[in-house]
Amino acid sequence: MARQRKKSDRPTKICAVCGLSFTWRKKWEKNWDEVRYCSKRCRQRKSSAAG
């Protein structure tokens, strides 16, 4: 069985809309490189932030 990482050892990114830091989640395991937004709300607001 694989060892789990501590929460403090998980990779982080900065949200493209709100600028807050967010950490890796299990549901993003397969596409972590494509994740740009911290939440559904930020993903929906991406078009208004670009303008």
C-alpha distance matrix in Angstrom:
0.0 3.8 6.6 9.2 12.7 15.7 18.3 20.7 18.6 18.4 21.0 24.3 27.3 30.9 32.1 35.0 37.1 36.9 35.7 33.1 29.8 26.7 22.9 20.1 19.0 16.2 19.1 20.3 17.1 19.0 22.4 22.1 24.8 27.2 26.8 30.1 30.8 29.3 30.4 32.3 35.4 35.3 34.6 37.7 39.7 39.0 42.3 44.4 42.7 43.6 47.3
3.8 0.0 3.8 6.4 9.5 12.8 15.4 17.5 15.1 14.9 17.4 20.8 23.9 27.5 29.0 31.7 34.1 33.9 32.4 29.9 26.5 23.5 19.8 17.0 16.4 14.0 17.2 17.8 14.6 16.6 19.8 19.1 21.7 24.3 23.9 27.0 27.9 26.4 27.9 30.1 33.1 32.6 32.0 35.3 37.1 36.2 39.6 41.6 39.8 40.6 44.3
6.6 3.8 0.0 3.8 6.6 9.5 12.5 14.5 12.3 12.8 15.8 19.2 22.5 26.1 27.8 30.9 33.1 32.5 30.9 28.2 24.6 21.9 18.1 15.9 15.7 14.1 17.7 18.2 15.3 18.0 20.7 19.3 22.0 24.7 23.9 26.6 27.3 25.5 27.2 29.7 32.4 31.9 31.7 35.1 36.6 35.8 39.4 41.0 39.0 40.1 43.7
9.2 6.4 3.8 0.0 3.8 6.6 9.1 11.5 9.8 9.9 13.2 16.2 19.6 23.0 24.7 27.8 29.9 29.1 27.6 24.8 21.3 18.5 14.8 12.8 12.5 11.3 15.0 15.6 13.3 16.5 18.8 17.1 20.1 22.6 21.3 23.8 24.2 22.1 23.8 26.4 29.0 28.5 28.6 31.9 33.3 32.7 36.3 37.9 35.8 37.1 40.7
12.7 9.5 6.6 3.8 0.0 3.8 6.3 8.0 6.1 6.6 10.1 13.2 16.8 20.1 22.1 25.4 27.5 26.5 24.7 21.9 18.3 15.9 12.2 10.8 11.5 11.5 15.2 15.1 13.2 16.6 18.2 15.8 18.5 21.2 19.7 21.8 22.2 20.2 22.3 25.3 27.6 26.7 27.1 30.5 31.5 30.8 34.5 35.8 33.6 34.8 38.4
15.7 12.8 9.5 6.6 3.8 0.0 3.8 5.3 5.2 6.8 10.6 12.9 16.7 19.6 21.7 25.2 27.0 25.5 23.7 20.6 17.1 15.0 11.7 11.4 12.3 13.1 16.8 16.8 15.6 19.2 20.4 17.6 20.3 22.8 20.7 22.4 22.3 19.8 22.0 25.3 27.1 26.4 27.2 30.5 31.2 30.8 34.6 35.5 33.2 34.7 38.2
18.3 15.4 12.5 9.1 6.3 3.8 0.0 3.8 5.4 5.5 9.0 10.4 14.0 16.6 18.5 22.1 23.6 22.0 20.4 17.1 13.7 11.6 8.5 9.1 10.1 11.8 15.1 15.0 14.6 18.4 19.0 16.1 18.8 20.8 18.4 19.7 19.2 16.5 18.6 22.0 23.6 22.9 24.0 27.2 27.8 27.6 31.4 32.1 29.8 31.6 34.9
20.7 17.5 14.5 11.5 8.0 5.3 3.8 0.0 3.8 5.7 8.4 9.5 13.2 15.7 18.1 21.7 23.4 21.6 19.4 16.3 12.8 11.6 9.1 10.5 12.5 14.7 17.8 17.0 16.7 20.2 20.4 17.1 19.2 21.5 19.2 19.9 19.8 17.3 20.0 23.6 24.8 23.6 25.0 28.3 28.4 27.9 31.7 32.3 29.6 31.3 34.6
18.6 15.1 12.3 9.8 6.1 5.2 5.4 3.8 0.0 3.8 6.5 9.1 12.8 15.9 18.6 21.8 24.1 22.9 20.5 17.8 14.1 12.6 9.5 9.8 12.2 13.8 17.1 15.9 14.8 18.1 18.5 15.2 17.1 19.9 18.2 19.4 19.9 18.0 20.9 24.3 25.9 24.5 25.3 28.8 29.2 28.3 32.0 32.9 30.2 31.5 35.0
18.4 14.9 12.8 9.9 6.6 6.8 5.5 5.7 3.8 0.0 3.8 6.5 10.2 13.5 15.8 19.0 21.3 20.4 18.3 15.7 12.1 9.9 6.4 6.0 8.6 10.5 13.5 12.1 11.4 14.7 14.9 11.7 13.9 16.4 14.6 16.0 16.5 14.7 17.5 20.8 22.7 21.3 21.9 25.4 26.0 25.0 28.7 29.9 27.4 28.6 32.1
21.0 17.4 15.8 13.2 10.1 10.6 9.0 8.4 6.5 3.8 0.0 3.8 7.1 10.7 13.2 16.0 18.7 18.2 15.9 13.9 10.3 8.7 5.8 5.6 9.3 11.6 13.8 11.4 11.1 13.8 13.2 9.5 11.0 13.7 12.0 13.2 14.3 13.2 16.4 19.7 21.4 19.4 19.8 23.5 23.9 22.5 26.1 27.4 24.7 25.6 29.2
24.3 20.8 19.2 16.2 13.2 12.9 10.4 9.5 9.1 6.5 3.8 0.0 3.8 7.1 9.7 12.8 15.2 14.5 12.1 10.2 6.6 5.5 4.3 6.1 9.7 12.9 14.4 11.9 12.7 15.3 13.8 10.0 11.2 13.0 10.7 10.8 11.5 10.3 13.9 17.3 18.6 16.4 17.2 20.8 20.7 19.5 23.1 24.1 21.3 22.4 25.9
27.3 23.9 22.5 19.6 16.8 16.7 14.0 13.2 12.8 10.2 7.1 3.8 0.0 3.8 6.5 9.1 11.9 11.7 9.3 8.3 5.6 5.6 6.4 8.1 11.3 14.6 15.1 12.2 13.8 15.6 13.3 9.7 10.0 11.0 8.7 7.8 8.8 8.6 12.3 15.6 16.5 13.8 14.5 18.1 17.8 16.1 19.7 20.7 17.8 18.7 22.2
30.9 27.5 26.1 23.0 20.1 19.6 16.6 15.7 15.9 13.5 10.7 7.1 3.8 0.0 3.8 6.4 8.8 8.4 5.6 5.5 4.4 6.3 8.9 11.1 13.9 17.4 17.5 14.8 16.9 18.5 15.8 12.6 12.4 12.6 10.0 7.6 7.9 7.9 11.6 14.7 14.9 11.7 13.1 16.4 15.3 13.8 17.3 17.8 14.7 15.8 19.2
32.1 29.0 27.8 24.7 22.1 21.7 18.5 18.1 18.6 15.8 13.2 9.7 6.5 3.8 0.0 3.8 5.5 5.8 4.8 5.5 6.2 7.1 10.2 12.1 14.0 17.4 16.7 14.3 17.0 18.4 15.4 12.8 12.9 11.9 8.9 5.9 4.8 5.5 8.7 11.4 11.3 8.0 9.5 12.6 11.6 10.3 13.9 14.5 11.6 13.2 16.5
35.0 31.7 30.9 27.8 25.4 25.2 22.1 21.7 21.8 19.0 16.0 12.8 9.1 6.4 3.8 0.0 3.8 6.3 5.9 8.4 9.8 10.8 13.7 15.2 17.1 20.2 19.0 16.3 19.1 19.7 16.3 14.2 13.4 11.8 9.7 5.9 5.9 8.3 10.7 12.4 11.9 8.2 8.9 11.7 10.2 7.9 11.1 11.9 8.8 9.6 13.2
37.1 34.1 33.1 29.9 27.5 27.0 23.6 23.4 24.1 21.3 18.7 15.2 11.9 8.8 5.5 3.8 0.0 3.8 5.8 8.3 10.9 12.0 15.4 17.2 18.6 21.8 20.4 18.2 21.4 22.2 18.9 17.0 16.7 14.7 12.2 8.6 6.9 8.6 9.9 11.1 9.6 5.9 7.8 9.7 7.3 6.1 9.3 9.2 6.2 8.5 11.4
36.9 33.9 32.5 29.1 26.5 25.5 22.0 21.6 22.9 20.4 18.2 14.5 11.7 8.4 5.8 6.3 3.8 0.0 3.8 5.6 9.0 10.7 14.4 16.9 18.3 21.8 20.9 19.0 22.2 23.6 20.6 18.3 18.5 17.0 14.0 10.7 8.4 8.4 9.9 11.9 9.9 7.0 10.1 11.8 9.3 9.4 12.5 11.6 8.8 11.6 14.0
35.7 32.4 30.9 27.6 24.7 23.7 20.4 19.4 20.5 18.3 15.9 12.1 9.3 5.6 4.8 5.9 5.8 3.8 0.0 3.8 6.6 9.4 12.9 15.7 17.8 21.4 21.0 18.8 21.5 23.0 20.1 17.3 17.2 16.5 13.7 10.4 9.2 9.1 11.8 14.4 13.1 10.0 12.5 14.8 12.7 11.9 15.1 14.4 11.1 13.2 15.9
33.1 29.9 28.2 24.8 21.9 20.6 17.1 16.3 17.8 15.7 13.9 10.2 8.3 5.5 5.5 8.4 8.3 5.6 3.8 0.0 3.8 6.5 10.2 13.4 15.4 19.1 19.2 17.3 19.9 22.0 19.6 16.6 17.2 16.9 13.7 11.1 9.4 7.8 10.6 13.9 12.9 10.5 13.3 15.8 14.2 14.1 17.6 17.1 14.1 16.5 19.2
29.8 26.5 24.6 21.3 18.3 17.1 13.7 12.8 14.1 12.1 10.3 6.6 5.6 4.4 6.2 9.8 10.9 9.0 6.6 3.8 0.0 3.8 6.9 10.3 12.8 16.6 17.2 15.2 17.3 19.7 17.6 14.3 15.2 15.6 12.4 10.7 9.7 7.8 11.3 14.9 14.9 12.6 14.7 17.7 16.8 16.2 19.9 19.9 17.0 18.9 22.0
26.7 23.5 21.9 18.5 15.9 15.0 11.6 11.6 12.6 9.9 8.7 5.5 5.6 6.3 7.1 10.8 12.0 10.7 9.4 6.5 3.8 0.0 3.8 7.0 9.1 12.9 13.5 11.8 14.0 16.7 14.9 11.7 13.5 13.9 10.4 9.8 8.6 6.0 9.3 13.0 13.8 12.1 13.7 16.9 16.8 16.4 20.2 20.7 18.2 20.1 23.4
22.9 19.8 18.1 14.8 12.2 11.7 8.5 9.1 9.5 6.4 5.8 4.3 6.4 8.9 10.2 13.7 15.4 14.4 12.9 10.2 6.9 3.8 0.0 3.8 6.5 10.1 11.6 10.0 11.4 14.5 13.5 10.2 12.5 13.7 10.7 11.3 10.8 8.5 11.4 14.9 16.4 15.0 16.0 19.4 19.8 19.2 23.0 23.9 21.5 23.1 26.6
20.1 17.0 15.9 12.8 10.8 11.4 9.1 10.5 9.8 6.0 5.6 6.1 8.1 11.1 12.1 15.2 17.2 16.9 15.7 13.4 10.3 7.0 3.8 0.0 3.8 6.9 8.6 6.8 7.7 10.9 10.5 7.4 10.4 11.9 9.4 11.3 11.5 9.8 12.2 15.2 17.5 16.2 16.4 19.9 20.9 20.1 23.7 25.2 23.1 24.3 27.9
19.0 16.4 15.7 12.5 11.5 12.3 10.1 12.5 12.2 8.6 9.3 9.7 11.3 13.9 14.0 17.1 18.6 18.3 17.8 15.4 12.8 9.1 6.5 3.8 0.0 3.8 5.5 5.4 6.7 10.2 10.5 8.6 12.2 13.0 10.4 12.8 12.3 10.3 11.6 14.1 16.8 16.4 16.2 19.4 21.0 20.6 24.2 25.8 24.2 25.6 29.1
16.2 14.0 14.1 11.3 11.5 13.1 11.8 14.7 13.8 10.5 11.6 12.9 14.6 17.4 17.4 20.2 21.8 21.8 21.4 19.1 16.6 12.9 10.1 6.9 3.8 0.0 3.8 5.4 5.2 8.6 10.2 9.5 13.2 14.1 12.3 15.3 15.2 13.6 14.3 16.1 19.3 19.2 18.5 21.5 23.6 23.2 26.6 28.4 27.1 28.3 31.9
19.1 17.2 17.7 15.0 15.2 16.8 15.1 17.8 17.1 13.5 13.8 14.4 15.1 17.5 16.7 19.0 20.4 20.9 21.0 19.2 17.2 13.5 11.6 8.6 5.5 3.8 0.0 3.8 5.6 7.7 8.7 9.0 12.7 12.5 10.7 13.9 13.5 12.5 12.4 13.5 17.0 17.2 15.9 18.8 21.2 20.8 24.0 26.1 25.2 26.3 29.8
20.3 17.8 18.2 15.6 15.1 16.8 15.0 17.0 15.9 12.1 11.4 11.9 12.2 14.8 14.3 16.3 18.2 19.0 18.8 17.3 15.2 11.8 10.0 6.8 5.4 5.4 3.8 0.0 3.8 5.7 5.4 5.2 8.8 9.0 7.4 10.8 11.3 11.0 11.8 13.3 16.6 15.9 14.5 17.8 19.9 18.9 22.1 24.4 23.1 23.9 27.5
17.1 14.6 15.3 13.3 13.2 15.6 14.6 16.7 14.8 11.4 11.1 12.7 13.8 16.9 17.0 19.1 21.4 22.2 21.5 19.9 17.3 14.0 11.4 7.7 6.7 5.2 5.6 3.8 0.0 3.8 5.8 5.7 9.2 10.5 10.0 13.6 14.6 14.3 15.5 17.1 20.4 19.6 18.2 21.5 23.5 22.3 25.4 27.8 26.4 26.9 30.6
19.0 16.6 18.0 16.5 16.6 19.2 18.4 20.2 18.1 14.7 13.8 15.3 15.6 18.5 18.4 19.7 22.2 23.6 23.0 22.0 19.7 16.7 14.5 10.9 10.2 8.6 7.7 5.7 3.8 0.0 3.8 6.1 8.4 9.3 10.1 13.9 15.5 16.1 17.0 17.9 21.4 20.4 18.4 21.6 23.8 22.2 25.0 27.8 26.6 26.7 30.3
22.4 19.8 20.7 18.8 18.2 20.4 19.0 20.4 18.5 14.9 13.2 13.8 13.3 15.8 15.4 16.3 18.9 20.6 20.1 19.6 17.6 14.9 13.5 10.5 10.5 10.2 8.7 5.4 5.8 3.8 0.0 3.8 5.4 5.5 6.6 10.4 12.4 13.6 14.8 15.7 18.9 17.5 15.4 18.7 20.7 18.8 21.5 24.3 23.0 22.9 26.6
22.1 19.1 19.3 17.1 15.8 17.6 16.1 17.1 15.2 11.7 9.5 10.0 9.7 12.6 12.8 14.2 17.0 18.3 17.3 16.6 14.3 11.7 10.2 7.4 8.6 9.5 9.0 5.2 5.7 6.1 3.8 0.0 3.8 5.5 5.3 8.7 10.8 11.6 13.6 15.4 18.2 16.4 15.0 18.6 20.0 18.2 21.3 23.7 21.9 22.0 25.8
24.8 21.7 22.0 20.1 18.5 20.3 18.8 19.2 17.1 13.9 11.0 11.2 10.0 12.4 12.9 13.4 16.7 18.5 17.2 17.2 15.2 13.5 12.5 10.4 12.2 13.2 12.7 8.8 9.2 8.4 5.4 3.8 0.0 3.8 5.7 8.2 11.4 13.2 15.5 17.1 19.5 17.2 15.5 19.1 20.2 17.7 20.5 23.0 21.0 20.6 24.4
27.2 24.3 24.7 22.6 21.2 22.8 20.8 21.5 19.9 16.4 13.7 13.0 11.0 12.6 11.9 11.8 14.7 17.0 16.5 16.9 15.6 13.9 13.7 11.9 13.0 14.1 12.5 9.0 10.5 9.3 5.5 5.5 3.8 0.0 3.8 6.3 9.4 11.9 13.5 14.4 16.9 14.6 12.4 15.9 17.2 14.6 17.2 20.0 18.4 17.9 21.6
26.8 23.9 23.9 21.3 19.7 20.7 18.4 19.2 18.2 14.6 12.0 10.7 8.7 10.0 8.9 9.7 12.2 14.0 13.7 13.7 12.4 10.4 10.7 9.4 10.4 12.3 10.7 7.4 10.0 10.1 6.6 5.3 5.7 3.8 0.0 3.8 6.1 8.1 10.0 11.4 13.8 11.6 10.0 13.7 14.9 12.9 16.1 18.4 16.7 17.0 20.7
30.1 27.0 26.6 23.8 21.8 22.4 19.7 19.9 19.4 16.0 13.2 10.8 7.8 7.6 5.9 5.9 8.6 10.7 10.4 11.1 10.7 9.8 11.3 11.3 12.8 15.3 13.9 10.8 13.6 13.9 10.4 8.7 8.2 6.3 3.8 0.0 3.8 6.9 9.2 10.8 12.2 9.3 8.2 12.0 12.3 10.0 13.3 15.3 13.2 13.6 17.3
30.8 27.9 27.3 24.2 22.2 22.3 19.2 19.8 19.9 16.5 14.3 11.5 8.8 7.9 4.8 5.9 6.9 8.4 9.2 9.4 9.7 8.6 10.8 11.5 12.3 15.2 13.5 11.3 14.6 15.5 12.4 10.8 11.4 9.4 6.1 3.8 0.0 3.8 5.7 7.6 8.7 5.9 5.7 9.4 9.8 8.6 12.3 13.8 12.0 13.4 16.8
29.3 26.4 25.5 22.1 20.2 19.8 16.5 17.3 18.0 14.7 13.2 10.3 8.6 7.9 5.5 8.3 8.6 8.4 9.1 7.8 7.8 6.0 8.5 9.8 10.3 13.6 12.5 11.0 14.3 16.1 13.6 11.6 13.2 11.9 8.1 6.9 3.8 0.0 3.8 7.3 8.3 6.6 7.8 11.0 11.4 11.3 15.1 15.9 14.2 16.2 19.4
30.4 27.9 27.2 23.8 22.3 22.0 18.6 20.0 20.9 17.5 16.4 13.9 12.3 11.6 8.7 10.7 9.9 9.9 11.8 10.6 11.3 9.3 11.4 12.2 11.6 14.3 12.4 11.8 15.5 17.0 14.8 13.6 15.5 13.5 10.0 9.2 5.7 3.8 0.0 3.8 5.3 5.4 6.4 8.8 10.0 10.9 14.4 15.2 14.3 16.7 19.6
32.3 30.1 29.7 26.4 25.3 25.3 22.0 23.6 24.3 20.8 19.7 17.3 15.6 14.7 11.4 12.4 11.1 11.9 14.4 13.9 14.9 13.0 14.9 15.2 14.1 16.1 13.5 13.3 17.1 17.9 15.7 15.4 17.1 14.4 11.4 10.8 7.6 7.3 3.8 0.0 3.8 5.5 5.0 6.2 8.6 10.0 12.9 14.1 14.1 16.3 18.9
35.4 33.1 32.4 29.0 27.6 27.1 23.6 24.8 25.9 22.7 21.4 18.6 16.5 14.9 11.3 11.9 9.6 9.9 13.1 12.9 14.9 13.8 16.4 17.5 16.8 19.3 17.0 16.6 20.4 21.4 18.9 18.2 19.5 16.9 13.8 12.2 8.7 8.3 5.3 3.8 0.0 3.8 5.5 5.2 6.3 8.8 11.5 11.7 11.9 14.7 16.8
35.3 32.6 31.9 28.5 26.7 26.4 22.9 23.6 24.5 21.3 19.4 16.4 13.8 11.7 8.0 8.2 5.9 7.0 10.0 10.5 12.6 12.1 15.0 16.2 16.4 19.2 17.2 15.9 19.6 20.4 17.5 16.4 17.2 14.6 11.6 9.3 5.9 6.6 5.4 5.5 3.8 0.0 3.8 5.4 4.9 6.1 9.6 9.9 9.1 11.8 14.3
34.6 32.0 31.7 28.6 27.1 27.2 24.0 25.0 25.3 21.9 19.8 17.2 14.5 13.1 9.5 8.9 7.8 10.1 12.5 13.3 14.7 13.7 16.0 16.4 16.2 18.5 15.9 14.5 18.2 18.4 15.4 15.0 15.5 12.4 10.0 8.2 5.7 7.8 6.4 5.0 5.5 3.8 0.0 3.8 5.5 5.3 8.5 10.2 10.1 11.6 14.5
37.7 35.3 35.1 31.9 30.5 30.5 27.2 28.3 28.8 25.4 23.5 20.8 18.1 16.4 12.6 11.7 9.7 11.8 14.8 15.8 17.7 16.9 19.4 19.9 19.4 21.5 18.8 17.8 21.5 21.6 18.7 18.6 19.1 15.9 13.7 12.0 9.4 11.0 8.8 6.2 5.2 5.4 3.8 0.0 3.8 5.6 7.3 8.6 9.8 11.7 13.6
39.7 37.1 36.6 33.3 31.5 31.2 27.8 28.4 29.2 26.0 23.9 20.7 17.8 15.3 11.6 10.2 7.3 9.3 12.7 14.2 16.8 16.8 19.8 20.9 21.0 23.6 21.2 19.9 23.5 23.8 20.7 20.0 20.2 17.2 14.9 12.3 9.8 11.4 10.0 8.6 6.3 4.9 5.5 3.8 0.0 3.8 5.6 5.5 6.4 8.9 10.7
39.0 36.2 35.8 32.7 30.8 30.8 27.6 27.9 28.3 25.0 22.5 19.5 16.1 13.8 10.3 7.9 6.1 9.4 11.9 14.1 16.2 16.4 19.2 20.1 20.6 23.2 20.8 18.9 22.3 22.2 18.8 18.2 17.7 14.6 12.9 10.0 8.6 11.3 10.9 10.0 8.8 6.1 5.3 5.6 3.8 0.0 3.8 5.6 5.2 6.4 9.1
42.3 39.6 39.4 36.3 34.5 34.6 31.4 31.7 32.0 28.7 26.1 23.1 19.7 17.3 13.9 11.1 9.3 12.5 15.1 17.6 19.9 20.2 23.0 23.7 24.2 26.6 24.0 22.1 25.4 25.0 21.5 21.3 20.5 17.2 16.1 13.3 12.3 15.1 14.4 12.9 11.5 9.6 8.5 7.3 5.6 3.8 0.0 3.8 5.5 5.4 6.9
44.4 41.6 41.0 37.9 35.8 35.5 32.1 32.3 32.9 29.9 27.4 24.1 20.7 17.8 14.5 11.9 9.2 11.6 14.4 17.1 19.9 20.7 23.9 25.2 25.8 28.4 26.1 24.4 27.8 27.8 24.3 23.7 23.0 20.0 18.4 15.3 13.8 15.9 15.2 14.1 11.7 9.9 10.2 8.6 5.5 5.6 3.8 0.0 3.8 5.5 5.6
42.7 39.8 39.0 35.8 33.6 33.2 29.8 29.6 30.2 27.4 24.7 21.3 17.8 14.7 11.6 8.8 6.2 8.8 11.1 14.1 17.0 18.2 21.5 23.1 24.2 27.1 25.2 23.1 26.4 26.6 23.0 21.9 21.0 18.4 16.7 13.2 12.0 14.2 14.3 14.1 11.9 9.1 10.1 9.8 6.4 5.2 5.5 3.8 0.0 3.8 5.5
43.6 40.6 40.1 37.1 34.8 34.7 31.6 31.3 31.5 28.6 25.6 22.4 18.7 15.8 13.2 9.6 8.5 11.6 13.2 16.5 18.9 20.1 23.1 24.3 25.6 28.3 26.3 23.9 26.9 26.7 22.9 22.0 20.6 17.9 17.0 13.6 13.4 16.2 16.7 16.3 14.7 11.8 11.6 11.7 8.9 6.4 5.4 5.5 3.8 0.0 3.8
47.3 44.3 43.7 40.7 38.4 38.2 34.9 34.6 35.0 32.1 29.2 25.9 22.2 19.2 16.5 13.2 11.4 14.0 15.9 19.2 22.0 23.4 26.6 27.9 29.1 31.9 29.8 27.5 30.6 30.3 26.6 25.8 24.4 21.6 20.7 17.3 16.8 19.4 19.6 18.9 16.8 14.3 14.5 13.6 10.7 9.1 6.9 5.6 5.5 3.8 0.0
